[in-house]
Structures are given as structure tokens and as C-alpha cells.
């Protein structure tokens, strides 16, 4: 892995949380996140550069998905739905970070 990947990942995540809610739908972000993950799985044994690019895309679309989902959840439903859905979303986000580290 390249030495500046952590900084680039944070930068890509920051851009994703600004750009994705404005320009993409949840369905599009989900599909691009899945595509980035599959690309990362394919390029992991083949190319360090390809794997790094896929991690940047995962950071971009993953953070964009998180912010888009929060916006979507706060605009719909009643009070109980809003409170439980945000708790579940944070729990899934935490578990996904754990799964990514594995």
C-alpha cells in the first residue's frame, strides 16, 4: 500500500460526503459502492495501485452513502422510525468499518 493512502482515503471520504448527497441517488451510490468493492476484491492480488484506487472509491461512495442515508432517514417517517433507524444505521456503519479492517 502506498504511504499516503490514509490521507487520500480521508480526503476521498470528505469529498464523498459533500458530492454524493447532491448529485447521486441512494440506488446509484449503492451500485457504485458494490462495484468498487468487487473491483477491490479482483485487484487485491494483482495490483497495489488498483487496490488503492478501489479503497479510495469505497471511501468516497461509502461516506456518501452514509450521509445520503442520514438525510433520507431524517426526512421520512415518524419519531420512533427516525430514532430507531438512525441507531441501526450507526450500528451497521460501525460494523462495516470493523469488517473492512478484517
N, C-alpha and C positions, 0 to 999 in steps of 0.2 A: 504494500500500500504506500501511496505517496505520503510524505511527511506533512503536507499542508491539507490533507483531506478533512481533518476535523474542522478547521476554519472554513473551508469551502462548503462542507456539509451544513454548518450553521448559517452561512450566507445563503445557500440554496433554500434552506428551510424558511429563512426570513423572507426571501423573495416569494416563496410559495404561499405563505400566509397572507401576503399582500395581493398577489396577482390572481391566484386561483378563485377566491370568492367573487371576484369581479367578472372574470372572463369565462369561467368554466362552470358547468353544472356538476352536481354530485355524481351523476352517472358517468360523465366524461372523466372526472378525476379518478373515480374508482377503476375504470378501464385502463387509464394510463398508469395508475399505481400497480395494477396487476401486470401490465406489460413490462414495466420497469423491473418488477420482481422476477418475472420469468427471464428477462434479459440478463439480470444479475446472476441467476442460477446457471444460465448457459455459459456466461463469460467467466465465471469464477475460476474454473480450471484452465481456461485458455489464455486470458489476457488480464493483466493487472489494470491497465488503463480502461478497458471495457467495464470491468467490475467497479472501478472508481466512478465512472460515469453513471452506472446504474445506481450506485449508492446516492449520488447527488440527485438523480431523478426521484428516487424513493423519498429522500428528504424534502424535495420540492413538492411533490404531489401528496406525500403523507401529511405534511403540515398544512397544506392547502385543504386537504380533505377534513382535517380536524377543525379548522376554522370555519369552513363551509358548513360542516355538520352542526357546530355550535350555533351559527347564525340561523340555520334551518330549524333547529330544535327550540330556540327561543321565540320563534315567530308563530309556532303552531301549538295547538293543544291547550289543555287546562293546566292548573297549577301543579297537580300531582304528576301529570305526564312530564311537565318541564323539569321538575325536581328529580324524578327518578331517571329520566332519560339522560340528563347531564351526568349524574352519578355513574350510570352504566357506561357512558361514553368515556369518562375519565378512567374507569377501571379497564376498559378494553385498550385504551391508549397506553396505559401503564404496562399491561401485559404484552402489548405489541413491541414495546421497547425492550422488554425482557426477552421476548422471542427473537428479536433481531440480534441481540447480543449472543444468543446461543448459536 
